[in-house]
Amino acid sequence: MTNPRLAQDTPQGRYYTDPAGGPALVSVTNVLDTAVNKRALVPWGVKVTVEYVIANLPSITLRLVTEPTTVVKEIKAVHRDVKETASNLGDRIHTAAEQHILGAPVADDPEVAPYLAQLIHWLALWGVNLDEHIEATECTVFHRRLGYAGTADLLIWLPTGPGGVMELWLIDFKTSATRSAKSVYPENTLQLAALRYAETVLLPDDTDAPMPRIQRAGVLNLRAKSHALVEMPAGRDAHAAFRGLLQGARWLHDAPSTYPALLAPGQTAPARRRTTRKAA
């Protein structure tokens, strides 16, 4: 996940600060992370953990005798480490893509280079002129009335209309070292719909501009050796579904983590145990 300038991490996930001074706005990805059951994550976590154990089985077997607690802790952290590594690479790819699109110097990063090459190839295939066809990149969008915000990776004009008429696309970059370039998740549609129907775009000087009319939306999957633009049906029905998730996420963020237990008639709560520090 990238780190937009106005985004802040909170105990309830990412929120955006509003330069206009209004309440913080929950991020689109925060809503989806809170309210969407991502069923593929558990099998994926099991897979990468098992692969790690098999690859390191002799060492793990020996160490279990002398340092079992440490070994178990390391194994439990495998899926988090793999996820953080992939997320870090994704952030660097997004940064390199933004720099290339803006004509800025791109840092030398051997891991990122193959993915960036696929983006450059895709732009060339579509005949994209960076000066003429790019509307915006990595732009923050707000929907203050509904209380959410997000960052759009790319607004770009492509010749996809009848007879090659230019249409304005909202595109979200997705990166992976293992998944097919044609694969997407249903929540990608919800993410694009939320961004598409935001009310305003935040300009570099923190003033507002109306959100342009987006005609089509899609995911541009970037892989080390391939790429694919997958159009997503991010229409009003998807936005309505997102609004439902938004309400649920807000409720979950505001809900207390504990509730008092109900005692039976005549029952009193047990006294809390007091602990004393022993003298040295």
C-alpha positions in Angstrom: 0.0 0.0 0.0 1.3 3.4 -0.9 1.6 6.3 1.6 -0.3 9.3 0.3 0.7 12.7 1.8 -2.6 13.2 3.8 -3.1 9.6 4.9 -2.6 8.8 8.6 -2.5 5.3 10.2 -4.8 5.1 13.2 -5.8 2.2 15.5 -8.8 1.8 13.3 -6.8 1.8 10.1 -6.0 4.5 7.6 -7.8 7.8 7.5 -7.2 10.9 5.5 -6.7 14.4 7.0 -8.9 17.0 5.3 -7.0 20.2 4.5 -10.3 22.1 4.7 -10.4 21.3 8.4 -13.3 18.8 8.4 -13.4 15.4 10.1 -11.0 12.8 9.1 -12.1 10.6 6.1 -11.8 6.8 6.2 -9.8 5.4 3.3 -11.4 3.3 0.7 -8.9 0.4 1.3 -9.6 0.7 5.1 -13.3 0.1 4.4 -12.6 -2.9 2.3 -10.0 -4.4 4.7 -12.5 -4.0 7.6 -15.8 -5.1 5.9 -14.8 -7.6 3.2 -14.0 -11.2 4.0 -10.9 -11.9 1.9 -11.3 -15.7 1.9 -8.1 -16.3 -0.1 -5.9 -14.9 2.7 -6.1 -17.8 5.0 -5.2 -20.5 2.4 -2.4 -18.3 1.1 -1.0 -17.8 4.6 -1.1 -21.6 5.2 0.6 -22.2 1.8 3.5 -19.8 2.4 4.0 -21.1 5.9 4.1 -24.8 4.9 6.5 -23.9 2.0 8.8 -22.2 4.5 8.7 -25.2 6.9 9.4 -27.7 4.2 12.3 -25.6 2.8 13.9 -25.3 6.2 12.8 -28.6 7.8 16.3 -29.9 8.8 17.2 -26.6 10.6 13.7 -26.3 12.2 13.9 -29.9 13.5 17.2 -29.4 15.2 16.3 -26.0 16.7 13.0 -27.3 18.1 15.0 -29.2 20.7 16.9 -26.2 22.0 14.8 -23.2 21.2 11.2 -24.2 20.5 9.6 -20.9 21.5 11.8 -19.0 19.1 11.1 -21.4 16.2 7.4 -21.3 16.7 7.5 -17.5 16.8 9.4 -17.4 13.5 7.0 -19.8 11.8 4.0 -17.8 13.0 5.6 -14.7 11.5 6.2 -16.2 8.0 3.0 -15.0 6.4 3.4 -11.5 7.8 7.0 -11.2 6.6 6.0 -12.4 3.1 3.1 -10.0 3.0 5.2 -7.1 4.1 7.9 -7.9 1.5 5.3 -8.0 -1.3 3.7 -4.8 0.0 7.0 -3.0 0.0 7.7 -4.1 -3.5 4.3 -2.9 -4.6 4.9 0.5 -3.0 8.2 0.8 -4.9 6.5 -0.2 -8.2 3.8 2.4 -7.7 6.4 5.1 -6.9 8.4 4.2 -10.0 5.3 4.2 -12.2 4.3 7.7 -10.9 7.8 9.0 -11.5 7.9 7.6 -15.1 4.4 9.0 -15.9 5.4 12.5 -14.5 8.7 12.4 -16.4 10.7 12.4 -13.2 13.9 10.4 -12.6 13.3 6.8 -11.6 15.4 5.2 -9.0 17.6 2.3 -10.0 15.8 -0.7 -8.5 16.5 -4.2 -10.1 13.4 -5.7 -8.5 11.1 -2.9 -9.8 12.6 -2.7 -13.3 10.7 -5.6 -14.9 7.4 -4.4 -13.7 8.1 -0.8 -14.8 9.1 -2.2 -18.2 5.7 -3.8 -18.5 4.0 -0.5 -17.7 6.1 1.3 -20.4 5.3 -1.5 -22.9 1.6 -1.1 -22.1 1.7 2.7 -22.6 3.5 2.2 -25.9 1.0 -0.4 -27.1 -1.9 2.1 -26.5 0.0 4.9 -28.1 -0.1 7.0 -24.9 1.5 10.4 -25.0 2.4 11.3 -21.5 1.9 15.0 -22.1 -1.4 14.7 -23.8 -3.2 11.6 -22.5 -2.5 11.6 -18.7 -5.1 13.4 -16.8 -3.7 12.7 -13.3 -1.6 10.2 -11.4 -1.6 9.3 -7.7 -4.4 11.9 -7.0 -6.3 12.1 -3.8 -10.1 12.1 -4.1 -12.6 13.0 -1.4 -16.3 12.3 -0.8 -16.9 14.5 2.2 -20.6 14.0 2.3 -20.2 10.2 2.7 -17.0 10.6 4.7 -14.4 8.7 2.7 -11.3 9.4 0.7 -8.8 7.5 -1.5 -6.0 7.7 -4.0 -6.5 7.0 -7.7 -3.4 5.6 -9.4 -4.1 6.8 -12.9 -6.6 8.9 -14.9 -5.8 8.4 -18.5 -7.4 8.9 -22.0 -7.5 5.8 -24.1 -8.9 5.2 -27.6 -11.6 2.7 -26.5 -14.7 4.5 -27.7 -16.5 3.8 -31.0 -14.2 4.4 -33.9 -11.3 5.0 -31.5 -12.8 7.9 -29.6 -10.8 8.8 -26.5 -12.4 7.9 -23.2 -11.3 8.8 -19.7 -10.3 5.7 -17.7 -9.7 5.3 -14.0 -7.0 2.7 -13.6 -5.7 1.0 -10.4 -2.3 -0.7 -10.6 -2.1 -4.2 -9.0 1.2 -6.1 -8.7 2.1 -9.6 -7.8 5.0 -12.0 -8.2 2.8 -15.1 -8.4 -0.8 -14.4 -9.6 -1.9 -14.4 -13.2 -2.0 -11.0 -15.0 -5.6 -11.6 -15.8 -6.8 -12.3 -12.2 -8.7 -9.8 -10.2 -10.8 -9.8 -7.0 -14.4 -8.7 -6.7 -13.5 -6.0 -4.2 -11.4 -4.3 -6.9 -14.7 -3.3 -8.5 -15.8 -1.7 -5.2 -12.5 0.1 -4.8 -12.8 1.6 -8.3 -16.4 2.5 -7.9 -15.7 4.4 -4.6 -12.9 6.4 -6.4 -14.9 6.9 -9.5 -17.9 8.5 -7.8 -15.9 10.7 -5.3 -17.0 14.3 -5.4 -13.7 16.1 -5.6 -10.1 15.8 -6.5 -7.5 17.4 -4.3 -5.1 19.6 -6.2 -1.4 20.0 -5.3 -2.2 23.3 -3.4 -4.8 21.5 -1.3 -7.7 23.1 -3.1 -10.6 21.2 -4.6 -11.5 20.5 -8.2 -14.6 18.6 -9.4 -14.1 14.9 -10.0 -13.9 14.4 -13.8 -16.5 12.2 -15.4 -14.9 8.7 -15.6 -16.2 6.7 -18.6 -14.5 3.4 -17.8 -12.5 1.8 -15.0 -10.1 -1.1 -14.8 -7.2 -2.8 -13.1 -3.8 -2.8 -14.8 -2.1 -5.9 -13.5 1.7 -5.5 -13.7 3.8 -8.7 -13.5 7.5 -9.2 -14.1 7.0 -10.8 -17.5 3.5 -9.8 -18.5 0.6 -7.3 -18.0 -3.1 -7.1 -18.6 -5.7 -4.3 -18.4 -8.9 -5.8 -17.0 -12.1 -3.7 -17.2 -14.2 -3.7 -14.1 -18.0 -3.0 -13.8 -17.5 -0.2 -11.4 -20.9 1.4 -11.9 -23.5 2.9 -9.6 -24.6 -0.5 -8.2 -21.0 -1.2 -7.1 -20.9 2.2 -5.5 -24.1 1.4 -3.6 -22.5 -1.8 -2.4 -19.5 0.1 -1.2 -21.7 2.6 0.7 -23.1 -0.4 2.6 -19.6 -1.6 3.5 -18.7 2.0 4.5 -21.6 2.0 7.0 -20.5 -1.3 8.4 -16.9 -0.3 8.6 -17.8 2.8 10.5 -19.9 0.9 13.0 -17.0 -1.6 13.6 -14.5 1.2 14.0 -16.7 2.9 16.7 -17.8 -0.3 18.5 -16.2 -1.0 21.9 -13.9 -3.9 22.2 -15.4 -5.2 25.4 -18.8 -5.2 27.1 -19.8 -5.8 30.7 -20.9 -9.3 31.7 -24.5 -9.7 32.9 -24.7 -11.0 36.4 -27.5 -13.3 37.7 -29.9 -11.9 40.4 -28.0 -11.7 43.7 -24.7 -12.4 42.1 -21.8 -10.0 42.8 -18.8 -9.4 40.6 -15.7 -11.2 41.9 -13.1 -8.9 43.5 -10.2 -8.2 41.4 -7.0 -9.9 42.5 -4.4 -7.6 43.9 -0.8 -8.3 43.1 2.1 -7.3 45.3 5.7 -7.0 44.3 7.9 -9.2 46.3 10.8 -7.6 48.0 14.2 -8.1 46.3 
